[in-house]
Amino acid sequence: GPVYVITHVDIIGGQPGVTEAIRLMHDFQVDSLKDKGAVRFEVMQQDSRFNHFVMSEVWQSREAYDAHNGLDHARKFREKIAPMLGSPFDVRLHRLLP
């Protein structure tokens, strides 16, 4: 069944770093929604902390999510955003309960 992915992203570098990270996450969102098996992809900014974000994704299957992570645009996104991270990505996969 579908897999639900929640990723917490904390950015350092003040407003310039946050502005660039937002651009990278937006581009990643747009590219990811073109991938086979993508259902939904949203990027949210925490209301009380301008440098904290959540990426919420829904994929048709775990296989679709894993394939997405191996694509060039996903690898390049992780490479570009890595120097901006204040902590490692916190990626959590979920499934709906019956």
MOPAC internal coordinates of N, CA, C and O (Angstrom, degrees):
PM7 1SCF
backbone

  N    0.0000 0     0.00 0     0.00 0    0    0    0
  C    1.4467 1     0.00 0     0.00 0    1    0    0
  C    1.5091 1   111.36 1     0.00 0    2    1    0
  O    1.2310 1   121.08 1     7.01 1    3    2    1
  N    1.3080 1   115.53 1  -172.99 1    3    2    1
  C    1.4609 1   120.47 1  -178.30 1    5    3    2
  C    1.5256 1   112.69 1   -65.87 1    6    5    3
  O    1.2310 1   121.15 1   -27.07 1    7    6    5
  N    1.3187 1   115.41 1   152.93 1    7    6    5
  C    1.4574 1   121.90 1   174.51 1    9    7    6
  C    1.5254 1   107.60 1  -118.57 1   10    9    7
  O    1.2310 1   121.40 1   -42.91 1   11   10    9
  N    1.3313 1   114.93 1   137.09 1   11   10    9
  C    1.4601 1   123.14 1  -179.62 1   13   11   10
  C    1.5214 1   106.72 1  -110.90 1   14   13   11
  O    1.2310 1   120.66 1   -54.18 1   15   14   13
  N    1.3281 1   116.35 1   125.82 1   15   14   13
  C    1.4600 1   121.34 1  -173.99 1   17   15   14
  C    1.5264 1   108.75 1  -119.54 1   18   17   15
  O    1.2310 1   121.16 1   -54.94 1   19   18   17
  N    1.3255 1   115.39 1   125.06 1   19   18   17
  C    1.4611 1   122.03 1   176.30 1   21   19   18
  C    1.5222 1   107.03 1  -116.56 1   22   21   19
  O    1.2310 1   120.67 1   -57.00 1   23   22   21
  N    1.3351 1   116.33 1   123.00 1   23   22   21
  C    1.4616 1   121.59 1   179.99 1   25   23   22
  C    1.5172 1   108.95 1  -123.01 1   26   25   23
  O    1.2310 1   120.84 1   -56.35 1   27   26   25
  N    1.3279 1   116.00 1   123.65 1   27   26   25
  C    1.4607 1   121.78 1   175.81 1   29   27   26
  C    1.5255 1   108.12 1   -92.40 1   30   29   27
  O    1.2310 1   120.85 1   -47.70 1   31   30   29
  N    1.3361 1   115.98 1   132.30 1   31   30   29
  C    1.4636 1   121.78 1  -176.51 1   33   31   30
  C    1.5263 1   108.12 1  -129.41 1   34   33   31
  O    1.2310 1   120.46 1   -59.30 1   35   34   33
  N    1.3281 1   116.72 1   120.70 1   35   34   33
  C    1.4614 1   122.41 1   177.22 1   37   35   34
  C    1.5239 1   107.96 1  -113.12 1   38   37   35
  O    1.2310 1   120.95 1   -51.54 1   39   38   37
  N    1.3283 1   115.79 1   128.46 1   39   38   37
  C    1.4694 1   122.23 1  -173.36 1   41   39   38
  C    1.5188 1   110.33 1  -111.74 1   42   41   39
  O    1.2310 1   120.73 1   -39.97 1   43   42   41
  N    1.3320 1   116.21 1   140.03 1   43   42   41
  C    1.4663 1   122.03 1   173.33 1   45   43   42
  C    1.5259 1   108.67 1  -108.42 1   46   45   43
  O    1.2310 1   120.70 1    -9.13 1   47   46   45
  N    1.3233 1   116.27 1   170.87 1   47   46   45
  C    1.4613 1   120.23 1   175.25 1   49   47   46
  C    1.5145 1   113.57 1   104.25 1   50   49   47
  O    1.2310 1   120.06 1  -167.99 1   51   50   49
  N    1.3236 1   117.48 1    12.01 1   51   50   49
  C    1.4581 1   119.97 1   178.02 1   53   51   50
  C    1.5186 1   112.06 1    65.97 1   54   53   51
  O    1.2310 1   121.42 1    17.59 1   55   54   53
  N    1.3155 1   114.89 1  -162.41 1   55   54   53
  C    1.4651 1   120.15 1  -176.37 1   57   55   54
  C    1.5262 1   113.77 1   -60.01 1   58   57   55
  O    1.2310 1   118.75 1   139.71 1   59   58   57
  N    1.3459 1   119.98 1   -40.29 1   59   58   57
  C    1.4734 1   118.23 1   177.39 1   61   59   58
  C    1.5303 1   112.56 1   -59.80 1   62   61   59
  O    1.2310 1   120.21 1   138.41 1   63   62   61
  N    1.3276 1   117.20 1   -41.59 1   63   62   61
  C    1.4547 1   120.66 1   178.29 1   65   63   62
  C    1.5183 1   111.93 1   -65.83 1   66   65   63
  O    1.2310 1   120.62 1   139.82 1   67   66   65
  N    1.3208 1   116.41 1   -40.18 1   67   66   65
  C    1.4616 1   121.18 1   179.19 1   69   67   66
  C    1.5214 1   110.54 1   -66.02 1   70   69   67
  O    1.2310 1   120.20 1   137.34 1   71   70   69
  N    1.3282 1   117.22 1   -42.66 1   71   70   69
  C    1.4621 1   120.81 1   179.52 1   73   71   70
  C    1.5233 1   110.99 1   -60.06 1   74   73   71
  O    1.2310 1   120.13 1   135.77 1   75   74   73
  N    1.3240 1   117.36 1   -44.23 1   75   74   73
  C    1.4620 1   121.37 1   179.02 1   77   75   74
  C    1.5269 1   110.64 1   -67.66 1   78   77   75
  O    1.2310 1   120.29 1   138.89 1   79   78   77
  N    1.3243 1   117.06 1   -41.11 1   79   78   77
  C    1.4633 1   120.22 1   179.12 1   81   79   78
  C    1.5262 1   111.07 1   -62.67 1   82   81   79
  O    1.2310 1   120.03 1   139.58 1   83   82   81
  N    1.3152 1   117.55 1   -40.42 1   83   82   81
  C    1.4684 1   121.01 1   178.06 1   85   83   82
  C    1.5259 1   109.77 1   -60.88 1   86   85   83
  O    1.2310 1   120.30 1   137.46 1   87   86   85
  N    1.3153 1   117.03 1   -42.54 1   87   86   85
  C    1.4643 1   120.36 1   178.17 1   89   87   86
  C    1.5228 1   110.71 1   -62.12 1   90   89   87
  O    1.2310 1   120.56 1   134.78 1   91   90   89
  N    1.3352 1   116.54 1   -45.22 1   91   90   89
  C    1.4649 1   120.28 1   179.84 1   93   91   90
  C    1.5323 1   111.43 1   -63.08 1   94   93   91
  O    1.2310 1   120.39 1   136.41 1   95   94   93
  N    1.3361 1   116.87 1   -43.59 1   95   94   93
  C    1.4654 1   119.85 1  -179.94 1   97   95   94
  C    1.5203 1   111.47 1   -66.28 1   98   97   95
  O    1.2310 1   120.39 1   142.42 1   99   98   97
  N    1.3334 1   116.86 1   -37.58 1   99   98   97
  C    1.4684 1   119.91 1   177.44 1  101   99   98
  C    1.5312 1   110.47 1   -63.15 1  102  101   99
  O    1.2310 1   120.70 1   132.04 1  103  102  101
  N    1.3246 1   116.27 1   -47.96 1  103  102  101
  C    1.4654 1   119.85 1   178.97 1  105  103  102
  C    1.5278 1   111.10 1   -60.94 1  106  105  103
  O    1.2310 1   120.41 1   140.24 1  107  106  105
  N    1.3271 1   116.83 1   -39.76 1  107  106  105
  C    1.4579 1   121.44 1   177.97 1  109  107  106
  C    1.5310 1   110.96 1   -63.68 1  110  109  107
  O    1.2310 1   120.92 1   139.30 1  111  110  109
  N    1.3106 1   115.84 1   -40.70 1  111  110  109
  C    1.4622 1   121.02 1   177.50 1  113  111  110
  C    1.5302 1   110.50 1   -60.61 1  114  113  111
  O    1.2310 1   120.46 1   130.07 1  115  114  113
  N    1.3149 1   116.73 1   -49.93 1  115  114  113
  C    1.4749 1   121.56 1  -178.70 1  117  115  114
  C    1.5237 1   110.45 1   -60.54 1  118  117  115
  O    1.2310 1   120.34 1   133.23 1  119  118  117
  N    1.3352 1   116.96 1   -46.77 1  119  118  117
  C    1.4688 1   120.88 1  -179.89 1  121  119  118
  C    1.5233 1   111.37 1   -65.26 1  122  121  119
  O    1.2310 1   120.09 1   139.02 1  123  122  121
  N    1.3168 1   117.43 1   -40.98 1  123  122  121
  C    1.4598 1   121.59 1  -177.28 1  125  123  122
  C    1.5174 1   112.19 1   -65.75 1  126  125  123
  O    1.2310 1   120.19 1   144.08 1  127  126  125
  N    1.3085 1   117.24 1   -35.92 1  127  126  125
  C    1.4632 1   120.45 1   179.88 1  129  127  126
  C    1.5311 1   112.25 1   -66.10 1  130  129  127
  O    1.2310 1   120.12 1   165.07 1  131  130  129
  N    1.3226 1   117.37 1   -14.93 1  131  130  129
  C    1.4682 1   121.72 1   176.32 1  133  131  130
  C    1.5331 1   111.57 1   -86.04 1  134  133  131
  O    1.2310 1   120.29 1   167.43 1  135  134  133
  N    1.3374 1   117.05 1   -12.57 1  135  134  133
  C    1.4591 1   120.89 1  -176.65 1  137  135  134
  C    1.5227 1   111.32 1   -72.96 1  138  137  135
  O    1.2310 1   121.11 1   -31.88 1  139  138  137
  N    1.3124 1   115.49 1   148.12 1  139  138  137
  C    1.4628 1   121.46 1   177.82 1  141  139  138
  C    1.5269 1   109.43 1   -61.37 1  142  141  139
  O    1.2310 1   120.74 1   -50.49 1  143  142  141
  N    1.3072 1   116.19 1   129.51 1  143  142  141
  C    1.4574 1   121.45 1   177.83 1  145  143  142
  C    1.5098 1   114.94 1    91.42 1  146  145  143
  O    1.2310 1   119.66 1   176.90 1  147  146  145
  N    1.3325 1   118.26 1    -3.10 1  147  146  145
  C    1.4641 1   120.76 1   177.38 1  149  147  146
  C    1.5251 1   109.35 1   -73.49 1  150  149  147
  O    1.2310 1   120.87 1   -48.28 1  151  150  149
  N    1.3209 1   115.95 1   131.72 1  151  150  149
  C    1.4603 1   121.77 1   178.40 1  153  151  150
  C    1.5249 1   109.82 1  -109.27 1  154  153  151
  O    1.2310 1   121.11 1   134.50 1  155  154  153
  N    1.3282 1   115.48 1   -45.50 1  155  154  153
  C    1.4693 1   119.64 1  -175.69 1  157  155  154
  C    1.5304 1   108.22 1  -155.55 1  158  157  155
  O    1.2310 1   121.01 1   -32.82 1  159  158  157
  N    1.3281 1   115.66 1   147.18 1  159  158  157
  C    1.4655 1   120.58 1   177.52 1  161  159  158
  C    1.5165 1   107.31 1  -152.87 1  162  161  159
  O    1.2310 1   120.72 1   -61.41 1  163  162  161
  N    1.3218 1   116.23 1   118.59 1  163  162  161
  C    1.4642 1   121.03 1  -179.84 1  165  163  162
  C    1.5228 1   109.48 1  -129.13 1  166  165  163
  O    1.2310 1   121.00 1   -32.78 1  167  166  165
  N    1.3198 1   115.70 1   147.22 1  167  166  165
  C    1.4577 1   122.21 1   174.24 1  169  167  166
  C    1.5247 1   106.85 1  -118.04 1  170  169  167
  O    1.2310 1   120.93 1   -52.86 1  171  170  169
  N    1.3295 1   115.82 1   127.14 1  171  170  169
  C    1.4614 1   121.11 1  -178.70 1  173  171  170
  C    1.5253 1   109.88 1  -122.55 1  174  173  171
  O    1.2310 1   121.05 1   -36.97 1  175  174  173
  N    1.3198 1   115.60 1   143.03 1  175  174  173
  C    1.4610 1   121.96 1   176.76 1  177  175  174
  C    1.5239 1   108.17 1  -105.47 1  178  177  175
  O    1.2310 1   120.42 1   -47.41 1  179  178  177
  N    1.3264 1   116.80 1   132.59 1  179  178  177
  C    1.4574 1   120.84 1   179.90 1  181  179  178
  C    1.5141 1   109.54 1   -64.67 1  182  181  179
  O    1.2310 1   120.50 1   -43.76 1  183  182  181
  N    1.3067 1   116.65 1   136.24 1  183  182  181
  C    1.4619 1   122.45 1  -175.19 1  185  183  182
  C    1.5273 1   112.60 1   -64.37 1  186  185  183
  O    1.2310 1   120.10 1   140.01 1  187  186  185
  N    1.3124 1   117.42 1   -39.99 1  187  186  185
  C    1.4618 1   120.45 1  -173.77 1  189  187  186
  C    1.5260 1   114.36 1   -95.93 1  190  189  187
  O    1.2310 1   120.34 1   174.04 1  191  190  189
  N    1.3410 1   116.95 1    -5.96 1  191  190  189
  C    1.4687 1   120.41 1  -179.40 1  193  191  190
  C    1.5175 1   108.30 1  -139.38 1  194  193  191
  O    1.2310 1   120.69 1   -76.22 1  195  194  193
  N    1.3123 1   116.28 1   103.78 1  195  194  193
  C    1.4693 1   121.22 1  -171.31 1  197  195  194
  C    1.5202 1   113.80 1   -63.98 1  198  197  195
  O    1.2310 1   119.65 1   164.48 1  199  198  197
  N    1.3363 1   118.27 1   -15.52 1  199  198  197
  C    1.4588 1   120.96 1  -177.35 1  201  199  198
  C    1.5378 1   112.95 1  -105.56 1  202  201  199
  O    1.2310 1   120.14 1  -166.84 1  203  202  201
  N    1.3247 1   117.35 1    13.16 1  203  202  201
  C    1.4596 1   121.58 1   178.51 1  205  203  202
  C    1.5282 1   109.43 1  -114.82 1  206  205  203
  O    1.2310 1   121.18 1   -46.90 1  207  206  205
  N    1.3333 1   115.35 1   133.10 1  207  206  205
  C    1.4605 1   121.66 1  -174.99 1  209  207  206
  C    1.5188 1   110.42 1  -134.58 1  210  209  207
  O    1.2310 1   121.58 1   -20.03 1  211  210  209
  N    1.3199 1   114.58 1   159.97 1  211  210  209
  C    1.4609 1   122.26 1   171.76 1  213  211  210
  C    1.5203 1   107.21 1  -129.92 1  214  213  211
  O    1.2310 1   120.96 1   -49.00 1  215  214  213
  N    1.3245 1   115.77 1   131.00 1  215  214  213
  C    1.4591 1   120.69 1   170.04 1  217  215  214
  C    1.5255 1   106.61 1  -104.41 1  218  217  215
  O    1.2310 1   120.60 1   -57.32 1  219  218  217
  N    1.3188 1   116.45 1   122.68 1  219  218  217
  C    1.4579 1   122.59 1  -179.14 1  221  219  218
  C    1.5234 1   108.38 1  -113.40 1  222  221  219
  O    1.2310 1   121.06 1   -59.19 1  223  222  221
  N    1.3314 1   115.59 1   120.81 1  223  222  221
  C    1.4673 1   120.66 1  -175.26 1  225  223  222
  C    1.5278 1   109.78 1  -125.98 1  226  225  223
  O    1.2310 1   121.04 1   -31.79 1  227  226  225
  N    1.3143 1   115.62 1   148.21 1  227  226  225
  C    1.4583 1   121.66 1   170.49 1  229  227  226
  C    1.5262 1   106.92 1  -128.13 1  230  229  227
  O    1.2310 1   121.24 1   -50.37 1  231  230  229
  N    1.3420 1   115.23 1   129.63 1  231  230  229
  C    1.4621 1   122.81 1  -179.96 1  233  231  230
  C    1.5199 1   108.91 1  -122.85 1  234  233  231
  O    1.2310 1   120.36 1   -31.82 1  235  234  233
  N    1.3192 1   116.92 1   148.18 1  235  234  233
  C    1.4635 1   121.04 1  -178.97 1  237  235  234
  C    1.5159 1   112.37 1   -59.90 1  238  237  235
  O    1.2310 1   120.34 1   150.16 1  239  238  237
  N    1.3291 1   116.95 1   -29.84 1  239  238  237
  C    1.4663 1   121.07 1  -178.12 1  241  239  238
  C    1.5309 1   109.54 1  -158.99 1  242  241  239
  O    1.2310 1   121.25 1   -13.51 1  243  242  241
  N    1.3112 1   115.22 1   166.49 1  243  242  241
  C    1.4632 1   120.35 1   175.44 1  245  243  242
  C    1.5260 1   109.90 1   -64.17 1  246  245  243
  O    1.2310 1   120.59 1   144.78 1  247  246  245
  N    1.3243 1   116.49 1   -35.22 1  247  246  245
  C    1.4604 1   120.71 1   178.89 1  249  247  246
  C    1.5290 1   111.02 1   -63.15 1  250  249  247
  O    1.2310 1   120.40 1   139.11 1  251  250  249
  N    1.3290 1   116.85 1   -40.89 1  251  250  249
  C    1.4675 1   120.72 1   178.40 1  253  251  250
  C    1.5308 1   110.23 1   -64.34 1  254  253  251
  O    1.2310 1   120.55 1   138.39 1  255  254  253
  N    1.3325 1   116.55 1   -41.61 1  255  254  253
  C    1.4610 1   120.73 1   178.75 1  257  255  254
  C    1.5287 1   110.67 1   -64.16 1  258  257  255
  O    1.2310 1   120.50 1   134.63 1  259  258  257
  N    1.3288 1   116.64 1   -45.37 1  259  258  257
  C    1.4634 1   120.19 1   179.80 1  261  259  258
  C    1.5283 1   111.20 1   -62.89 1  262  261  259
  O    1.2310 1   120.32 1   139.09 1  263  262  261
  N    1.3282 1   117.00 1   -40.91 1  263  262  261
  C    1.4702 1   120.56 1   178.13 1  265  263  262
  C    1.5228 1   110.32 1   -62.97 1  266  265  263
  O    1.2310 1   120.19 1   137.38 1  267  266  265
  N    1.3078 1   117.24 1   -42.62 1  267  266  265
  C    1.4765 1   122.88 1   177.97 1  269  267  266
  C    1.5336 1   109.98 1   -56.60 1  270  269  267
  O    1.2310 1   120.51 1   134.47 1  271  270  269
  N    1.3245 1   116.64 1   -45.53 1  271  270  269
  C    1.4697 1   120.23 1  -177.99 1  273  271  270
  C    1.5154 1   112.89 1   -63.94 1  274  273  271
  O    1.2310 1   119.72 1   157.28 1  275  274  273
  N    1.3307 1   118.13 1   -22.72 1  275  274  273
  C    1.4538 1   121.28 1   178.91 1  277  275  274
  C    1.5171 1   114.22 1   -87.78 1  278  277  275
  O    1.2310 1   120.22 1   174.36 1  279  278  277
  N    1.3272 1   117.18 1    -5.64 1  279  278  277
  C    1.4642 1   120.29 1  -177.95 1  281  279  278
  C    1.5205 1   111.60 1   -76.03 1  282  281  279
  O    1.2310 1   121.12 1   -24.56 1  283  282  281
  N    1.3204 1   115.46 1   155.44 1  283  282  281
  C    1.4584 1   122.59 1  -176.17 1  285  283  282
  C    1.5317 1   112.29 1   -57.08 1  286  285  283
  O    1.2310 1   119.88 1   135.47 1  287  286  285
  N    1.3156 1   117.83 1   -44.53 1  287  286  285
  C    1.4693 1   119.07 1  -176.72 1  289  287  286
  C    1.5244 1   111.78 1   -66.18 1  290  289  287
  O    1.2310 1   119.77 1   148.78 1  291  290  289
  N    1.3314 1   118.04 1   -31.22 1  291  290  289
  C    1.4640 1   120.77 1   177.78 1  293  291  290
  C    1.5317 1   110.51 1   -71.81 1  294  293  291
  O    1.2310 1   120.39 1   137.17 1  295  294  293
  N    1.3095 1   116.87 1   -42.83 1  295  294  293
  C    1.4683 1   120.30 1   177.67 1  297  295  294
  C    1.5303 1   110.87 1   -63.06 1  298  297  295
  O    1.2310 1   120.38 1   136.11 1  299  298  297
  N    1.3309 1   116.87 1   -43.89 1  299  298  297
  C    1.4667 1   120.11 1  -179.36 1  301  299  298
  C    1.5263 1   111.02 1   -65.01 1  302  301  299
  O    1.2310 1   120.18 1   141.72 1  303  302  301
  N    1.3334 1   117.26 1   -38.28 1  303  302  301
  C    1.4664 1   120.46 1   177.61 1  305  303  302
  C    1.5268 1   110.03 1   -59.46 1  306  305  303
  O    1.2310 1   120.35 1   131.04 1  307  306  305
  N    1.3277 1   116.93 1   -48.96 1  307  306  305
  C    1.4613 1   120.13 1  -179.04 1  309  307  306
  C    1.5295 1   111.97 1   -62.39 1  310  309  307
  O    1.2310 1   120.65 1   141.62 1  311  310  309
  N    1.3354 1   116.36 1   -38.38 1  311  310  309
  C    1.4685 1   119.90 1   178.20 1  313  311  310
  C    1.5269 1   111.51 1   -64.74 1  314  313  311
  O    1.2310 1   120.29 1   136.60 1  315  314  313
  N    1.3210 1   117.05 1   -43.40 1  315  314  313
  C    1.4658 1   121.19 1  -176.57 1  317  315  314
  C    1.5259 1   112.36 1   -71.55 1  318  317  315
  O    1.2310 1   120.12 1   143.58 1  319  318  317
  N    1.3232 1   117.38 1   -36.42 1  319  318  317
  C    1.4627 1   118.88 1  -175.85 1  321  319  318
  C    1.5324 1   112.58 1   -86.33 1  322  321  319
  O    1.2310 1   119.98 1   161.50 1  323  322  321
  N    1.3213 1   117.64 1   -18.50 1  323  322  321
  C    1.4703 1   121.33 1  -176.23 1  325  323  322
  C    1.5351 1   113.56 1   -51.72 1  326  325  323
  O    1.2310 1   118.69 1   134.21 1  327  326  325
  N    1.3529 1   120.10 1   -45.79 1  327  326  325
  C    1.4660 1   118.80 1  -179.00 1  329  327  326
  C    1.5298 1   113.69 1   -67.16 1  330  329  327
  O    1.2310 1   119.89 1   165.69 1  331  330  329
  N    1.3293 1   117.81 1   -14.31 1  331  330  329
  C    1.4674 1   122.13 1  -178.24 1  333  331  330
  C    1.5211 1   112.55 1   -93.03 1  334  333  331
  O    1.2310 1   119.90 1   172.26 1  335  334  333
  N    1.3254 1   117.80 1    -7.74 1  335  334  333
  C    1.4550 1   120.82 1  -173.50 1  337  335  334
  C    1.5201 1   112.24 1   -78.05 1  338  337  335
  O    1.2310 1   121.23 1   -47.22 1  339  338  337
  N    1.3276 1   115.25 1   132.78 1  339  338  337
  C    1.4543 1   121.36 1   174.82 1  341  339  338
  C    1.5150 1   111.94 1   -85.00 1  342  341  339
  O    1.2310 1   120.85 1   163.41 1  343  342  341
  N    1.3273 1   115.99 1   -16.59 1  343  342  341
  C    1.4636 1   122.92 1   175.57 1  345  343  342
  C    1.5284 1   106.84 1  -156.32 1  346  345  343
  O    1.2310 1   120.24 1   -19.54 1  347  346  345
  N    1.3198 1   117.15 1   160.46 1  347  346  345
  C    1.4718 1   118.36 1   179.78 1  349  347  346
  C    1.5275 1   111.27 1   -60.62 1  350  349  347
  O    1.2310 1   120.62 1   -25.92 1  351  350  349
  N    1.3334 1   116.42 1   154.08 1  351  350  349
  C    1.4556 1   120.58 1   173.04 1  353  351  350
  C    1.5280 1   108.75 1   -52.37 1  354  353  351
  O    1.2310 1   120.53 1   -41.84 1  355  354  353
  N    1.3089 1   116.58 1   138.16 1  355  354  353
  C    1.4537 1   122.60 1   174.19 1  357  355  354
  C    1.5256 1   106.01 1  -110.28 1  358  357  355
  O    1.2310 1   120.49 1   -86.18 1  359  358  357
  N    1.3334 1   116.67 1    93.82 1  359  358  357
  C    1.4630 1   122.59 1  -174.82 1  361  359  358
  C    1.5225 1   108.61 1  -102.51 1  362  361  359
  O    1.2310 1   120.98 1   -53.43 1  363  362  361
  N    1.3368 1   115.73 1   126.57 1  363  362  361
  C    1.4640 1   120.44 1   179.83 1  365  363  362
  C    1.5193 1   109.24 1  -129.77 1  366  365  363
  O    1.2310 1   121.10 1   -54.45 1  367  366  365
  N    1.3279 1   115.50 1   125.55 1  367  366  365
  C    1.4650 1   121.67 1   178.80 1  369  367  366
  C    1.5254 1   109.41 1   -97.45 1  370  369  367
  O    1.2310 1   121.15 1   -39.86 1  371  370  369
  N    1.3317 1   115.41 1   140.14 1  371  370  369
  C    1.4637 1   121.13 1  -176.74 1  373  371  370
  C    1.5235 1   109.48 1  -134.57 1  374  373  371
  O    1.2310 1   121.34 1   -18.46 1  375  374  373
  N    1.3191 1   115.04 1   161.54 1  375  374  373
  C    1.4576 1   121.82 1   170.83 1  377  375  374
  C    1.5178 1   107.71 1  -134.07 1  378  377  375
  O    1.2310 1   120.56 1   -25.43 1  379  378  377
  N    1.3200 1   116.54 1   154.57 1  379  378  377
  C    1.4467 1   120.80 1   177.89 1  381  379  378
  C    1.5205 1   110.18 1   -75.39 1  382  381  379
  O    1.2310 1   120.61 1   -38.32 1  383  382  381
  N    1.2914 1   116.44 1   141.68 1  383  382  381
  C    1.4587 1   120.60 1   174.75 1  385  383  382
  C    1.5403 1   108.53 1   -83.91 1  386  385  383
  O    1.2310 1   121.11 1   -30.25 1  387  386  385
  N    1.3273 1   115.47 1   149.75 1  387  386  385
  C    1.4779 1   118.01 1   179.13 1  389  387  386
  C    1.5268 1   111.53 1   -68.27 1  390  389  387
  O    1.2310 1   120.10 1   180.00 1  391  390  389

